[in-house]
Amino acid sequence: MTAEYRVPMANPKLKSLPQGTNVITRRKPAAAVKTAYSQAEREEIFRRFSVQRPEPRGELEHTNPFTLVVAAALSAQATDAGVNKATRALFKVADTPQKMLDLGEDKLRDYIKTIGLYRNKAKNVIALSQMLVDDFAGKVPETREELVRLPGVGRKTANVVLSMAFGQATMAVDTHIFRIANRIRLAPGKTPDEVEARLMKVVPKHYLYHAHHWLILHGRYTCKARRPECERCVIADICKSPEKSSDVPAPLVELPPQVIGEAVE
């Protein structure tokens, strides 16, 4: 029988042991993910969301990956509904990087002047269109590292594009998701990046692809910023928010299909 030694990982000075010795290291337990919900509760939360909206969709109108990048960049500090109103006419004349460059910054501003910060956003759209032409042969890249190189494209916008254009499971933390993650204590964090990292860990993997749309839509139409409408919430009985006003969940039924472009924010 061989000897057995238990060696703490913090002791690197043990040089040699008898031949044939089995070394058993003690590993530190993995840090618990910060959430107020058990695995079973998280599973049930997203199961209900999946029943309510089997195929959730983002509410930015677009026709291809390029128009999605532009729409997502324009949506910073603006509503999807407001962006859609401005881009409907724009995308009819400029739905590729080269067409956007041909349109030019001055004319672009005329199309998007109803959107907040439109002057700076117009500069970014022209600059990102130029980079796509110069560095990516006019095609939108499919990695986050390349997307965030584009002017006006941050991590949230990149995640939107990766999910909606290329089918990748990402978590685009906007104001709705950031609010909900903290309000209901699903994945509390002080910054969007912190919330994103925690949500990627606490959301059950088989629900991850649609999770950010479920959370955005839940925040937009039910768990609203000014007053959460708990009487319309399908997870009211599970929710651990100190703000909630009801413990009775709304009937779990599939909602009517989304009408993209007419969202009320």
C-alpha positions as CSV (number, residue, x, y, z in Angstrom):
1,M,0.0,0.0,0.0
2,T,1.4,3.4,-0.9
3,A,1.5,6.3,1.6
4,E,-0.9,9.1,1.2
5,Y,-0.1,12.7,2.1
6,R,-2.4,15.7,2.2
7,V,-0.5,18.7,1.0
8,P,-2.0,22.2,1.3
9,M,-1.6,24.1,-2.0
10,A,-0.2,27.1,0.0
11,N,3.0,25.0,0.8
12,P,5.3,25.2,-2.3
13,K,8.4,24.2,-0.4
14,L,7.9,20.5,-0.2
15,K,10.6,19.3,-2.5
16,S,10.5,15.5,-2.7
17,L,8.3,12.7,-1.4
18,P,8.8,9.0,-1.3
19,Q,8.4,7.3,-4.7
20,G,4.9,6.1,-5.3
21,T,3.3,8.7,-3.0
22,N,-0.1,9.9,-3.9
23,V,-0.4,13.7,-3.4
24,I,-3.8,15.0,-2.6
25,T,-4.1,18.8,-2.8
26,R,-6.7,20.8,-1.0
27,R,-8.4,23.2,-3.3
28,K,-10.2,26.3,-2.2
29,P,-13.9,26.1,-2.8
30,A,-15.1,28.1,-5.7
31,A,-16.5,31.5,-4.8
32,A,-20.3,31.6,-4.7
33,V,-22.0,33.6,-7.4
34,K,-23.7,36.6,-6.0
35,T,-27.4,36.1,-6.4
36,A,-30.4,35.9,-4.1
37,Y,-31.8,32.9,-5.9
38,S,-31.2,29.2,-5.8
39,Q,-30.5,27.3,-8.9
40,A,-34.0,25.9,-8.9
41,E,-35.5,29.4,-8.5
42,R,-33.4,30.7,-11.4
43,E,-34.5,27.8,-13.6
44,E,-38.1,28.5,-12.8
45,I,-37.7,32.3,-13.5
46,F,-36.4,31.7,-17.0
47,R,-38.8,28.8,-17.7
48,R,-41.7,31.2,-17.1
49,F,-40.1,33.9,-19.3
50,S,-39.7,31.2,-22.0
51,V,-43.4,30.3,-21.8
52,Q,-44.4,34.0,-21.9
53,R,-42.2,34.9,-24.8
54,P,-40.9,31.8,-26.6
55,E,-39.1,33.8,-29.3
56,P,-38.2,37.2,-27.9
57,R,-36.7,39.7,-30.3
58,G,-34.9,43.0,-30.0
59,E,-36.9,46.0,-30.9
60,L,-34.4,47.9,-33.1
61,E,-35.4,47.9,-36.7
62,H,-32.6,46.7,-39.1
63,T,-32.2,44.9,-42.3
64,N,-28.6,43.5,-42.0
65,P,-25.7,43.5,-39.6
66,F,-24.5,46.9,-40.7
67,T,-27.8,48.6,-40.1
68,L,-28.0,46.8,-36.7
69,V,-24.6,48.2,-35.7
70,V,-25.8,51.7,-36.7
71,A,-29.1,51.4,-34.9
72,A,-27.5,50.0,-31.8
73,A,-24.9,52.8,-31.8
74,L,-27.6,55.4,-32.2
75,S,-29.7,53.9,-29.4
76,A,-27.2,55.0,-26.7
77,Q,-29.2,57.3,-24.3
78,A,-32.2,57.1,-26.6
79,T,-35.2,54.8,-26.9
80,D,-35.5,52.1,-29.5
81,A,-38.8,53.6,-30.7
82,G,-37.1,57.0,-31.2
83,V,-34.2,55.4,-33.1
84,N,-36.6,53.4,-35.3
85,K,-38.5,56.5,-36.4
86,A,-35.3,58.1,-37.4
87,T,-33.7,55.2,-39.2
88,R,-36.6,54.0,-41.3
89,A,-35.9,56.6,-44.0
90,L,-32.2,56.5,-43.4
91,F,-31.8,52.8,-44.1
92,K,-33.7,53.1,-47.4
93,V,-30.9,55.1,-48.8
94,A,-27.9,53.9,-46.8
95,D,-27.9,50.3,-45.8
96,T,-24.2,49.5,-46.4
97,P,-21.0,51.2,-45.2
98,Q,-20.2,52.6,-48.6
99,K,-23.7,54.0,-49.1
100,M,-23.4,55.7,-45.7
101,L,-20.1,57.3,-46.7
102,D,-21.6,58.4,-50.0
103,L,-24.5,60.0,-48.0
104,G,-22.0,62.0,-45.9
105,E,-22.1,63.4,-42.4
106,D,-24.2,66.5,-43.2
107,K,-27.1,64.6,-44.8
108,L,-26.8,61.9,-42.1
109,R,-27.4,64.5,-39.4
110,D,-30.6,65.5,-41.1
111,Y,-32.0,62.0,-40.9
112,I,-31.1,61.5,-37.2
113,K,-31.5,65.0,-35.7
114,T,-34.4,63.8,-33.6
115,I,-32.1,61.5,-31.7
116,G,-30.1,62.8,-28.7
117,L,-26.4,63.6,-29.3
118,Y,-27.1,63.3,-33.0
119,R,-24.1,65.4,-34.1
120,N,-21.5,63.2,-32.3
121,K,-23.4,60.0,-33.3
122,A,-23.3,61.1,-37.0
123,K,-19.5,61.5,-36.7
124,N,-19.2,58.0,-35.2
125,V,-21.4,56.4,-37.8
126,I,-19.4,57.9,-40.7
127,A,-16.1,56.9,-38.9
128,L,-17.3,53.3,-38.3
129,S,-18.5,53.0,-41.9
130,Q,-15.0,54.1,-43.0
131,M,-13.3,51.6,-40.8
132,L,-15.6,48.8,-42.0
133,V,-14.6,49.7,-45.6
134,D,-10.9,50.1,-44.9
135,D,-10.3,47.3,-42.4
136,F,-13.1,44.7,-42.9
137,A,-13.9,44.8,-46.6
138,G,-17.3,46.4,-45.8
139,K,-18.4,43.6,-43.6
140,V,-19.4,43.7,-39.9
141,P,-16.9,41.6,-37.9
142,E,-18.2,38.7,-35.8
143,T,-16.0,39.1,-32.7
144,R,-16.4,41.4,-29.7
145,E,-12.8,42.4,-29.8
146,E,-13.1,43.7,-33.4
147,L,-16.5,45.3,-32.9
148,V,-15.5,47.5,-30.0
149,R,-12.7,48.9,-32.2
150,L,-15.5,50.6,-34.3
151,P,-16.1,54.3,-33.3
152,G,-19.2,54.6,-31.1
153,V,-19.4,50.9,-30.4
154,G,-19.0,49.8,-26.8
155,R,-19.3,46.5,-25.2
156,K,-23.1,46.7,-24.9
157,T,-23.6,47.5,-28.6
158,A,-21.1,44.8,-29.5
159,N,-23.1,42.3,-27.5
160,V,-26.3,43.3,-29.2
161,V,-24.8,42.8,-32.6
162,L,-23.2,39.4,-31.6
163,S,-26.6,38.2,-30.4
164,M,-29.0,39.6,-32.9
165,A,-26.9,39.4,-36.1
166,F,-24.7,36.4,-35.4
167,G,-26.7,34.3,-33.0
168,Q,-24.2,34.3,-30.1
169,A,-25.3,34.0,-26.5
170,T,-24.3,37.4,-25.0
171,M,-25.7,39.6,-22.3
172,A,-26.1,43.2,-23.5
173,V,-26.6,45.1,-20.2
174,D,-28.7,48.2,-20.9
175,T,-30.5,50.4,-18.3
176,H,-33.4,47.8,-18.0
177,I,-31.2,44.8,-17.4
178,F,-29.0,46.8,-15.0
179,R,-32.0,47.9,-13.0
180,I,-33.6,44.5,-12.9
181,A,-30.4,42.6,-12.0
182,N,-30.1,44.9,-9.0
183,R,-33.7,45.5,-8.1
184,I,-34.7,41.8,-7.9
185,R,-31.2,40.8,-6.7
186,L,-30.7,38.4,-9.5
187,A,-27.2,39.5,-10.2
188,P,-26.4,42.7,-8.3
189,G,-23.4,44.8,-9.4
190,K,-22.2,48.3,-9.4
191,T,-21.3,48.5,-13.1
192,P,-22.8,47.1,-16.3
193,D,-19.7,44.9,-16.8
194,E,-20.1,43.5,-13.3
195,V,-23.7,42.7,-13.8
196,E,-23.0,41.2,-17.2
197,A,-20.3,38.8,-15.7
198,R,-22.7,37.7,-12.9
199,L,-25.7,37.2,-15.2
200,M,-23.6,35.0,-17.5
201,K,-23.0,32.8,-14.5
202,V,-26.4,32.8,-12.9
203,V,-28.6,32.3,-15.9
204,P,-29.1,28.6,-16.7
205,K,-27.0,27.8,-19.8
206,H,-29.9,26.5,-21.9
207,Y,-31.8,29.8,-21.4
208,L,-28.8,32.1,-22.0
209,Y,-29.3,32.8,-25.7
210,H,-32.7,34.6,-25.1
211,A,-32.1,35.8,-21.6
212,H,-31.0,39.3,-22.3
213,H,-34.1,39.9,-24.5
214,W,-36.4,38.4,-21.8
215,L,-34.9,40.7,-19.2
216,I,-35.0,43.8,-21.3
217,L,-38.6,43.2,-22.3
218,H,-39.5,42.4,-18.7
219,G,-38.0,45.7,-17.6
220,R,-39.5,47.7,-20.4
221,Y,-43.1,46.5,-20.0
222,T,-43.5,45.1,-16.5
223,C,-40.7,45.8,-14.0
224,K,-40.7,49.5,-15.0
225,A,-38.3,52.1,-13.7
226,R,-40.8,54.4,-11.9
227,R,-43.1,51.7,-10.5
228,P,-42.8,48.0,-11.1
229,E,-46.2,46.5,-12.2
230,C,-46.0,43.5,-9.9
231,E,-49.6,42.6,-10.6
232,R,-48.6,41.8,-14.2
233,C,-45.4,39.9,-13.2
234,V,-45.2,36.1,-13.9
235,I,-42.4,35.7,-11.3
236,A,-44.0,37.8,-8.5
237,D,-44.0,34.8,-6.1
238,I,-40.3,34.1,-6.7
239,C,-39.1,37.7,-6.8
240,K,-37.0,38.8,-3.9
241,S,-37.1,42.6,-4.5
242,P,-37.9,44.7,-1.4
243,E,-39.9,47.0,-3.7
244,K,-42.4,44.4,-4.9
245,S,-46.1,45.0,-4.1
246,S,-47.5,41.5,-4.8
247,D,-46.7,37.9,-4.1
248,V,-49.3,36.6,-6.6
249,P,-47.9,35.8,-10.0
250,A,-49.7,36.9,-13.1
251,P,-51.2,34.1,-15.3
252,L,-48.5,32.3,-17.2
253,V,-49.7,32.6,-20.8
254,E,-47.9,33.3,-24.1
255,L,-48.1,36.9,-25.0
256,P,-49.1,38.2,-28.4
257,P,-46.3,38.4,-31.0
258,Q,-44.1,41.4,-30.7
259,V,-44.8,44.3,-33.2
260,I,-41.3,45.5,-33.9
261,G,-41.0,49.3,-34.4
262,E,-44.0,50.3,-32.3
263,A,-42.5,49.7,-28.9
264,V,-43.7,52.0,-26.1
265,E,-40.9,52.9,-23.7
